[in-house]
């Protein structure tokens, strides 16, 4: 059993805390999905927290690449250096006050440059990367001819930069990191001093930049025999923590197009401050960089390999924990009785197709569209006492009556089974791992001394329902109460909560309706022009992980083109007992409907309920329309 997963196979650990062995043991190769990350070139990797961005970067570091390729440092294809930006000092309040003062751009670039230098050379100081002190002479020559030469250009007449005669490779790189840290601290000390002054305090310390200092220093590294001949990849994590000025600095580096020597791989959430450079220009794809949106790839395509990725992650974790020969499907079993009933409904729809009574074009269309929603509808009606064993309408299809007639104890829809859990995670790895962690802990607490060979379906269902409620209510309430200077306005949080509840309730009404077309709806698109407020609230929902964004063709427009599609996070499905296993349909809505949902969601739902869900072509009354995505 791995020490890393000693207590729980789904333990969540920061990639920064993992050794190379642990990283290789846990990592599932996703680069067939994100090939541009391992190719030379600048890349912005975008996605909410928990999508695996940091884990990818940890895997690309040289210790992992050496272990994975079973080779020396010089034989790996590139030199990846991890540069985290989250827990740093350069976003402190003194620098924010300095944002609009004289020479803010210059000082912020110096702080970023020296921070990068610290991280780069501390990484290269790892003695496990080298075979003893081989190549020490070449690295000493690099120190004097490249590093110190460029150093003296920013701080002349400094004499304490000599190397010890018996220094090792590690000692040389630690010395470079220490010098960089002294320059970094000098600038921060200056910035802090501004807090006690109203005038501009002159700065007489060193000033390092990317083009004049960092780039030539890194270029020199690529010529050393001990290092790879490929590019240096700076793996810049959590760039959304940068101030606007610092983001402009980083964008300016991207615009230099130096990726043949140094490729900037930038991970960020959706609230990256700006894509403008220091000169006021913008960086653009594909000329300056490539952009990868993880959730768009994993939620917007029927060809997504996300389920396969999660399966591989579960298998690796179970094996490391000492649980062998158990598939993810067996470890997270589905509710057998429920799935048997759903399968029986599917077969009924297949029989109807064979008799020429189907609605869909293909034999499986109706079975896929309606079987699970029909079961959910039956379960909800029985749970709410709408129908009973003794009172079933003759107008209802026979298979619905049969399902509704089961005992009430089993009527509540169960969100159990590996497939459903994958769908509920909505393209975000952590949204699978975190509930799985809680499920294992709950199972272990009940079984005590017994070995946990699977997670009971009742515990699966209980945990995902609790997680859905916490995600919508507890998490949003916490954000609303925090009152942090960077937190969104409370009224925007309230509008977002209203919108989610309005759309969730509407999607439930559609699922429970007798519509002739698709009833599994999780997405909306605008049939007219959305207001600035609607876009702002939806974008806030994307930043906080409650929506994903994609695009679809504008079927209502003779001129064609595309429009934005907003997909509700399927993690929320249990709140309204929605079917998470598919969302082939999407809802065209007007801006007025969305604004009504943001202000009066329950009034909107009562109105739609009383007026009835429209059929495919009945779109005027309720200002909404439904389309099927093929």
Secondary structure, 3 states (H helix, E strand, C coil): CCCCCCCCCCCCCCHHHCCHHHHHHHCCCCCCCCHHHHCCCCEEEECCCCCCHHHHHHHCEHHHHHHHHCCCHHHCCCEEEEEECCCCCCCCHHHHHCCCCCCHHHHHHHHHHHHHHHHHHHHHCCHHHCCCCCCHHHHHHHHHHHHHHHHHHHCCCCCCCCCCCCCCHHHHHHHHHHHHHHHHHHHHHHHHHHHHCCCCCCCCCCCCCHHHHHHHHHHHHHCCCCCCCCCEEEEEECHHHCCHHHHHHHHHHHHCCCCCCEEEEEEECCCCCCCECCCCCECCCCCCCEEEEHHHHHHCCCCCCHHHHHHHHHHHHHHHCCCCCCCHHHHCCCCHHHHHHHHHHHHHHHHHHHCCCCCCCCCCHHHHHHHHHHHHHHHHHHHCCCCCCCCCCCCCCHHHHHHHCCCHHHCCCCCCCHHHHHHHCCCCCHHHHHHHHHHHHHHHHHHCCCCCCCCCHHHHHHHHHHHHHHHHHHHHHHHHHHCCCCCCCHHHHHHHHHHHHHHHHHHHHHHCCCCCCCCCEEEEEECCCCCHHHHHHHHHHHHCCCEEEEEEECCCCCCCCEEEEEEECHHHHHHHCCCCCCCCEEEEECHHHHHHHHHCHHHHHHHHHHHCCCCCCCCCCCCEEEEECC
